[in-house]
Amino acid sequence: MQEKHLYEYSVIRVVPRVEREEFLNVGIVVFCKKAKFIKMLYTIDVAKMQLFCGELDLEQLQLNLESFQKIAHGSKEGGPIAQFDIPSRFRWLTALRSSAIQTSRPHPGLCDNLENTTEWLFKEMVL
């Protein structure tokens, strides 16, 4: 029998006008401490984003999401936070913040395959 993985995931949201509390899901970050796994996927649907908030700086949004991804994956270009251990990076990425990029509360799950589950969550929550 294949081992089950207890994981956490959080949905990454763009909140262009924080005071309105409206958002679009753009990504997902999945973390499993035991498997030493963290993965972040995102996409920017430009047409949808322009309809949602025409004044949003899409280039800056792309740069910010790339930074999130660098931190999640422990890239040297992600700065000092990207050098934290995996659980600390996940906690930093999912910390409560009042900026244009926010995350949902972390949610737990149980799966056989973390890569497949990440892809499924991304399709289910974002695409």
Secondary structure, DSSP 8 states (H G I E B T S, - for coil): ----EEEEEEEEEE-SSGGGT--EEEEEEEEETTTTEEEEEE---HHHHHHH-TTS-HHHHHHHHHHHHHHHTT-GGG-GGGGS-HHHHHHHHTS---SSEEE---EEEEES-HHHHHHHHHHHHT-
